[in-house]
Amino acid sequence: MLGAQMQFELSRLVDAAWAVAAYAAQGRDDLSPQQRAAVERALTLSGLPVGSHDPEFAAALTSQLAQAAAFAEGPTKGWGDMPDEVLLAQGRGSRQVADWIVDEAAPVLGLTGVAERSGAVFLDVGVGTGQLAVRIAERWPRARVVGVDRMERVLGLARTVVDGAGCADRVELRHGDVTDLADDAVYDLAWLPLSFMSPDAIPKALEAVRRVLRPGGWVIATTFAADSELPIVNAMSDLVTAVNGGSSLTQEDLLVEIRAAGYGETVALPSTPLTGALTAARG
Ligand SMILES: C[S@@+](CC[C@H](N)C(=O)[O-])C[C@H]1O[C@@H](n2cnc3c(N)ncnc32)[C@H](O)[C@@H]1O
């Protein structure tokens, strides 16, 4: 049997998971008065905000809790094995990623004017449930969005999300690998979440995207960078990416890959926990 001290240590960590659950549950309207009071006390004593609920971030947190529990149970459960509701919840967090691209990344890259023009085209590699793609289409109402994903099942979810948002005329969904892209050089901006790709797929993915960018177009590559000053943060990032069959690269390694793929200028962009570390490169 595990020693009592270690059992206490692990239980404290489970308390942290419950604090996250309490944050996410704040938005529920079916909590009993006793549950709500307990949630608020748990949050207050955890130093977390009470009453300033962020539903999209909360959905992504809930999805992370479900993904961790599924991994604990086994057999190996990565992104592709998750139930629809877990994928959709994580995808809701992607709406905030799209807002970040529009509000924080595009201005740094001088792309705001371009993206607001009719004829602008955005590429979403790994479109998943389509929520990032839809939000981009909502924020840039004259732009067209192409989303590609190699997982057929998620594209079914994405189709429902796109149709539900009423933007099927501007969001095209394609089944396939990023390396299948064969468009002429059309994209003004491409989103490339490398954290979900295996290390050997990264060079080919970067090259494939560079080929389809219009001259002067940008890729934003995202990694759950493994270069925090805190080793425990890097270890957790490695664990999550290993579960999903992805890669965690240091910013330095990513820059080496970007240069080898033939890109020009690079820019380190501001980021959030949902976006991962963001590096832009000009095609
Ligand atoms: C976290 S999901 C993206 C979530 C998405 N932003 C949303 O709104 O739901 C990452 C996606 O990348 C896809 N993917 C991974 N490697 C790929 C590749 N080489 N080509 C195309 N899609 C890929 C996966 O199938 C997965 O659906």
The ligand as a Tripos MOL2 file, in Angstrom:
@<TRIPOS>MOLECULE
LIG
   27    29     1     0     0
SMALL
NO_CHARGES

@<TRIPOS>ATOM
      1 C1         -6.6430   20.5060  -30.8380 C.3       1 LIG1
      2 S1         -7.2410   20.1120  -32.3930 S.3       1 LIG1
      3 C2         -7.7380   21.6690  -32.9710 C.3       1 LIG1
      4 C3         -8.9660   22.1940  -32.3060 C.3       1 LIG1
      5 C4         -9.6630   23.2200  -33.1400 C.3       1 LIG1
      6 N1         -8.9690   24.4830  -33.1670 N.3       1 LIG1
      7 C5        -11.1210   23.4070  -32.7720 C.2       1 LIG1
      8 O1        -11.6330   24.5360  -32.9040 O.co2     1 LIG1
      9 O2        -11.7850   22.4190  -32.3690 O.co2     1 LIG1
     10 C6         -5.8630   19.7270  -33.4030 C.3       1 LIG1
     11 C7         -6.2760   19.0110  -34.6760 C.3       1 LIG1
     12 O3         -5.1270   18.8580  -35.5260 O.3       1 LIG1
     13 C8         -5.3650   17.7260  -36.3430 C.3       1 LIG1
     14 N2         -4.0930   17.3350  -36.9740 N.ar      1 LIG1
     15 C9         -2.9860   16.8360  -36.3640 C.ar      1 LIG1
     16 N3         -2.0180   16.5970  -37.2580 N.ar      1 LIG1
     17 C10        -2.5180   16.9500  -38.4800 C.ar      1 LIG1
     18 C11        -1.9920   16.9420  -39.8010 C.ar      1 LIG1
     19 N4         -0.7560   16.4920  -40.0440 N.pl3     1 LIG1
     20 N5         -2.7630   17.3810  -40.8240 N.ar      1 LIG1
     21 C12        -4.0320   17.8160  -40.5780 C.ar      1 LIG1
     22 N6         -4.5910   17.8520  -39.3390 N.ar      1 LIG1
     23 C13        -3.8390   17.4320  -38.3140 C.ar      1 LIG1
     24 C14        -5.9430   16.7140  -35.3700 C.3       1 LIG1
     25 O4         -6.6850   15.7010  -36.0360 O.3       1 LIG1
     26 C15        -6.8230   17.6060  -34.4700 C.3       1 LIG1
     27 O5         -8.1740   17.5690  -34.8320 O.3       1 LIG1
@<TRIPOS>BOND
     1     1     2 1
     2     2     3 1
     3     2    10 1
     4     3     4 1
     5     4     5 1
     6     5     6 1
     7     5     7 1
     8     7     8 2
     9     7     9 1
    10    10    11 1
    11    11    12 1
    12    11    26 1
    13    12    13 1
    14    13    14 1
    15    13    24 1
    16    14    15 ar
    17    14    23 ar
    18    15    16 ar
    19    16    17 ar
    20    17    18 ar
    21    17    23 ar
    22    18    19 1
    23    18    20 ar
    24    20    21 ar
    25    21    22 ar
    26    22    23 ar
    27    24    25 1
    28    24    26 1
    29    26    27 1
@<TRIPOS>SUBSTRUCTURE
     1 LIG1         1 GROUP 0 **** ****
